[in-house]
Amino acid sequence: MTLTTSSKQTTGHVFIAASVDGYIARPDGDIDWLGKYAASGENTGYDAFMDTIDGLVMGRVTFEKVLSFDSWPFKKLVVVLSQTLLQADLRADLDGKVRISSLAPQPLMQALASAGWRRAYVDGGRVIQSFLRENLISDIVLTRIPVLLGDGIPLFGRLAADLPLRHVETTTFASGMVQSRYEID
């Protein structure tokens, strides 16, 4: 995939879990607290969500966390945003699965539109925050995990102004997870 710019736009979509106190990982990036809930077998709609997207956009920190998993979990192309990582730095088994880009969010979304993407799954705390600041997120599916971490990497960061959300639906799960979907107004 060649990333060039175009006048069309790809929409960004978030599907993420956070602790009740708003953290997506421990201060060191560990997500061990998610394991129990991921293994619960409850259908959180992730597979259905993945069926609606054309590919993923994530930051380098999230990408490095995914590399620590037992196997590569994505069937769709992943674009990793990095100012330092190069395509040549990737493991051979990621050829055709991962592309590195140093583009800022707005030109990246235009480039993805040129490549035929309509919907991008935006993942990773800082990347989500930067896309929100540039009004590039259409909706957020946020699953609150019933745990308080007390400290960690926050899901949301500073914004120049309030960002109104429109609640679409909320689903509760037997494990105690609560999932809400919001559209960005």
Buried (B, 14 or more C-beta within 10 A) or exposed (E): BEBEBBEEBBBBBBBBBBBEEBBBBBEEBBBEBBEEBEEBEBEBBEEEBBEEBBBBBBBBBBBBBBEEEEEBEBEBBBBBBBEEBEEEEBEEEBEEBBBBBBBEBBBBBBBBBBBEBEBBBBBBBBBBBBBBBEEBBBBBBBBBBEBEBEEBBBBBEEEEEEBEBEEEEEBEBEBEBBBBBBEBE
